[in-house]
Amino acid sequence: MKARTRRIGNFGNLVKNYVKARTEYPLEVFDYLRKLKKGKKLLALDLGCGTGISTRQLARLFETVGCDKDPIMLRYARKSRNPGVKNYVRASADRLPFTNETFDIVSAFSAFHWFDDRRSVMEIKRILKPGGLLFVANKTGVVRWGEGYRKAIIKSTGRHIAAFKENSYNPVKTLRWYGFRNVKMKHWNRSEFYTLQKALQYVQSVSIWNSVPGALRLRALDGVRSYFKKVRADTGKIERKMNIRAVSGAK
């Protein structure tokens, strides 16, 4: 596998809209994870945990530690107290402050594409126990509504906004390349429904919003608002059709 340019995702300045618009993963995803990794008193690390949405879901099943490099995101995560969350730790995926073979599970929900480089993956392997599980989950828009609002931003501002190239992200290939065993993938087709306000908040919570100059953001929002009004259903809700994909592999 060729070395890739490291992608950096900065979300701290987007945190207020992130908290309002980002949603949990379906319970089926966690039921599937529990079937993959059975046992008592398992310890999980939720890497790239952000505001702790997935961390709190994991904590219903396992003792869990949340980890993210962004102090602002972690500040919001710590506000939501949960007895199953042992701690939130500030660290980058390529330099984890944990001893060897600490965790039974390392998870990454909507985050692994930011740190699927060699140094980070080897750090994950280092802190996993023998037989420990790396579990990666992503929500991918089936109808590519993200492409729709990105084009609306470009049209309304006259500025090019780069899109994340999903075809360069292949967690199955990554896990196999770095020696994970029994690599599996499972899909679920689901939909999320947003009000116009929630949809606008969602757009302002994604990484490409950082590419919109501050002076042009009101204009960009007007363009996105017009786009969402066109695709809004008779119910007044905006549907985001998704393919949820989970990839797992054992150390």
C-alpha positions as CSV (number, residue, x, y, z in Angstrom):
1,M,0.0,0.0,0.0
2,K,1.4,3.4,-1.0
3,A,2.0,6.0,1.7
4,R,-0.8,8.6,1.5
5,T,-0.8,12.3,2.4
6,R,-2.2,12.6,5.9
7,R,-5.7,14.2,6.0
8,I,-6.5,16.5,8.9
9,G,-10.0,16.9,10.1
10,N,-10.6,20.0,12.3
11,F,-14.0,20.1,13.9
12,G,-13.6,22.2,17.2
13,N,-14.8,25.4,15.5
14,L,-17.8,23.5,14.2
15,V,-18.8,21.9,17.5
16,K,-22.0,23.8,18.2
17,N,-23.6,22.7,15.0
18,Y,-22.0,19.3,15.4
19,V,-23.8,18.8,18.7
20,K,-27.1,19.9,17.3
21,A,-27.0,17.9,14.0
22,R,-25.0,14.7,14.4
23,T,-27.0,11.6,15.3
24,E,-26.3,8.2,16.9
25,Y,-25.7,5.0,14.9
26,P,-28.5,2.5,14.7
27,L,-28.6,-0.1,17.5
28,E,-28.1,-2.9,15.0
29,V,-24.5,-1.8,14.5
30,F,-23.8,-2.3,18.2
31,D,-25.6,-5.6,18.4
32,Y,-23.4,-6.7,15.5
33,L,-20.3,-5.5,17.4
34,R,-21.4,-7.4,20.5
35,K,-21.7,-10.6,18.5
36,L,-18.2,-10.1,17.0
37,K,-16.6,-9.6,20.4
38,K,-18.1,-11.6,23.2
39,G,-16.8,-11.7,26.8
40,K,-17.1,-10.1,30.2
41,K,-15.6,-6.8,31.4
42,L,-14.3,-5.9,27.9
43,L,-12.4,-2.5,27.6
44,A,-13.1,-0.4,24.5
45,L,-11.3,2.6,23.1
46,D,-13.4,4.9,20.9
47,L,-10.9,6.6,18.7
48,G,-11.8,9.9,17.1
49,C,-14.7,10.1,19.5
50,G,-15.6,13.8,18.9
51,T,-18.4,14.9,21.2
52,G,-18.8,11.3,22.5
53,I,-21.9,10.3,20.6
54,S,-20.6,6.8,19.8
55,T,-18.6,6.6,23.0
56,R,-21.8,6.8,25.0
57,Q,-23.4,4.1,22.8
58,L,-20.4,1.8,23.3
59,A,-20.6,2.4,27.1
60,R,-23.9,0.6,27.2
61,L,-22.0,-2.5,26.3
62,F,-18.4,-2.1,27.5
63,E,-16.2,-0.1,29.7
64,T,-15.2,2.6,27.3
65,V,-12.5,5.3,26.9
66,G,-13.0,8.1,24.5
67,C,-10.1,9.6,22.6
68,D,-9.8,12.6,20.3
69,K,-7.1,15.2,19.5
70,D,-9.5,18.2,19.6
71,P,-9.8,19.7,23.1
72,I,-13.0,21.6,22.2
73,M,-14.8,18.4,21.1
74,L,-13.7,16.6,24.3
75,R,-14.9,19.5,26.4
76,Y,-18.4,18.8,25.0
77,A,-18.0,15.1,25.4
78,R,-17.2,15.4,29.1
79,K,-20.4,17.4,29.7
80,S,-22.4,14.2,29.1
81,R,-21.8,12.1,32.2
82,N,-22.1,8.3,31.6
83,P,-21.1,5.7,34.2
84,G,-19.8,3.4,31.4
85,V,-17.3,6.0,30.1
86,K,-14.2,5.7,32.2
87,N,-12.4,8.7,30.8
88,Y,-11.9,11.0,27.8
89,V,-8.3,11.3,26.7
90,R,-6.8,13.9,24.4
91,A,-4.4,12.3,21.9
92,S,-3.7,11.9,18.2
93,A,-4.2,8.4,16.7
94,D,-0.6,8.2,15.6
95,R,0.7,8.8,19.2
96,L,-1.6,7.0,21.7
97,P,-0.7,7.3,25.5
98,F,-1.7,3.8,26.4
99,T,0.5,0.8,27.2
100,N,0.8,-2.2,24.9
101,E,-2.2,-4.6,24.8
102,T,-4.6,-2.5,26.8
103,F,-7.8,-2.8,24.9
104,D,-10.1,-5.6,23.8
105,I,-11.7,-3.3,21.2
106,V,-10.7,-0.1,19.3
107,S,-13.5,1.5,17.4
108,A,-13.7,4.4,15.0
109,F,-17.2,5.8,14.1
110,S,-17.2,8.2,11.1
111,A,-13.5,8.8,11.9
112,F,-11.1,6.2,10.5
113,H,-10.7,8.0,7.2
114,W,-8.8,10.7,9.1
115,F,-6.1,8.3,10.4
116,D,-5.9,5.2,8.2
117,D,-2.2,5.8,7.8
118,R,0.6,3.4,8.7
119,R,1.7,5.0,11.9
120,S,-1.8,5.3,13.3
121,V,-2.8,1.8,12.4
122,M,0.3,0.3,13.9
123,E,-0.4,2.3,17.1
124,I,-3.9,0.7,17.1
125,K,-2.4,-2.7,16.8
126,R,0.1,-2.0,19.6
127,I,-2.6,-1.1,22.1
128,L,-5.0,-4.0,21.2
129,K,-4.7,-7.2,23.1
130,P,-4.0,-10.4,21.1
131,G,-7.2,-11.3,19.4
132,G,-8.5,-7.7,20.0
133,L,-10.9,-6.2,17.5
134,L,-10.6,-3.1,15.4
135,F,-14.2,-2.0,14.5
136,V,-14.7,0.8,11.9
137,A,-18.1,2.2,11.0
138,N,-19.1,4.9,8.5
139,K,-22.3,6.5,7.2
140,T,-22.2,7.0,3.5
141,G,-24.9,8.9,1.6
142,V,-26.5,6.7,-1.1
143,V,-28.0,9.6,-3.0
144,R,-25.0,11.7,-2.3
145,W,-26.9,14.6,-0.8
146,G,-23.5,15.9,0.3
147,E,-22.6,16.3,-3.4
148,G,-25.8,18.3,-3.8
149,Y,-25.1,20.8,-1.0
150,R,-21.4,21.0,-2.0
151,K,-22.5,22.1,-5.5
152,A,-24.9,24.6,-4.0
153,I,-22.1,26.1,-2.0
154,I,-19.9,26.4,-5.1
155,K,-22.7,27.9,-7.2
156,S,-23.6,30.5,-4.5
157,T,-20.1,31.6,-3.6
158,G,-18.1,31.0,-6.8
159,R,-15.5,29.1,-4.8
160,H,-14.4,25.6,-5.4
161,I,-15.0,23.3,-2.3
162,A,-13.1,20.1,-2.4
163,A,-15.0,16.9,-1.7
164,F,-13.7,14.0,0.3
165,K,-12.8,11.3,-2.3
166,E,-14.5,8.2,-0.9
167,N,-12.9,5.9,-3.5
168,S,-9.5,6.5,-1.9
169,Y,-10.8,5.2,1.4
170,N,-10.9,1.4,1.7
171,P,-10.9,0.1,5.3
172,V,-11.1,-3.5,4.2
173,K,-7.9,-3.2,2.2
174,T,-6.2,-1.2,5.0
175,L,-7.0,-3.8,7.7
176,R,-5.8,-6.6,5.5
177,W,-2.6,-4.8,4.4
178,Y,-1.6,-4.2,8.1
179,G,-2.1,-7.8,9.1
180,F,-5.6,-7.9,10.7
181,R,-7.2,-11.3,10.6
182,N,-10.7,-12.4,9.7
183,V,-11.6,-9.1,8.1
184,K,-15.4,-8.7,7.7
185,M,-17.7,-6.1,6.3
186,K,-21.5,-5.7,6.9
187,H,-24.0,-3.2,5.4
188,W,-27.2,-1.6,6.6
189,N,-29.4,0.6,4.5
190,R,-31.0,3.3,6.6
191,S,-32.4,6.8,6.3
192,E,-32.1,9.9,8.5
193,F,-34.7,12.7,8.3
194,Y,-33.9,16.3,8.9
195,T,-35.9,19.5,9.3
196,L,-34.5,22.3,7.1
197,Q,-32.9,23.9,10.2
198,K,-31.2,20.6,11.2
199,A,-30.0,20.0,7.6
200,L,-28.4,23.4,7.6
201,Q,-26.8,22.7,10.9
202,Y,-25.5,19.4,9.6
203,V,-23.8,21.2,6.6
204,Q,-22.1,23.6,9.1
205,S,-20.8,20.6,11.1
206,V,-18.9,18.9,8.2
207,S,-15.2,19.4,7.4
208,I,-15.8,21.1,4.0
209,W,-17.5,24.0,5.8
210,N,-14.0,25.0,7.0
211,S,-13.2,25.6,3.3
212,V,-15.9,28.3,3.0
213,P,-14.4,31.8,3.8
214,G,-16.2,33.5,6.6
215,A,-17.3,36.4,4.5
216,L,-19.1,34.1,2.1
217,R,-20.8,31.8,4.6
218,L,-24.1,33.6,4.7
219,R,-24.2,33.4,0.9
220,A,-23.3,29.8,1.0
221,L,-26.1,29.0,3.5
222,D,-28.6,30.8,1.3
223,G,-27.5,28.5,-1.6
224,V,-27.7,25.4,0.5
225,R,-31.1,26.4,1.9
226,S,-32.5,26.8,-1.7
227,Y,-31.1,23.4,-2.6
228,F,-32.7,21.6,0.4
229,K,-36.0,23.3,-0.2
230,K,-36.0,21.7,-3.7
231,V,-35.3,18.2,-2.4
232,R,-37.6,18.5,0.7
233,A,-40.4,15.9,0.7
234,D,-44.1,16.7,1.1
235,T,-43.7,16.0,4.8
236,G,-41.3,18.9,5.1
237,K,-38.5,16.5,6.0
238,I,-35.2,16.1,4.1
239,E,-34.3,12.5,3.7
240,R,-30.7,11.3,3.8
241,K,-30.5,7.8,2.5
242,M,-27.4,6.0,3.7
243,N,-25.4,2.9,3.5
244,I,-23.9,2.2,6.9
245,R,-20.8,0.1,6.6
246,A,-19.0,-1.7,9.4
247,V,-15.5,-3.2,8.8
248,S,-13.8,-5.3,11.5
249,G,-10.6,-7.3,11.9
250,A,-8.8,-9.1,14.7
251,K,-5.2,-8.5,15.7
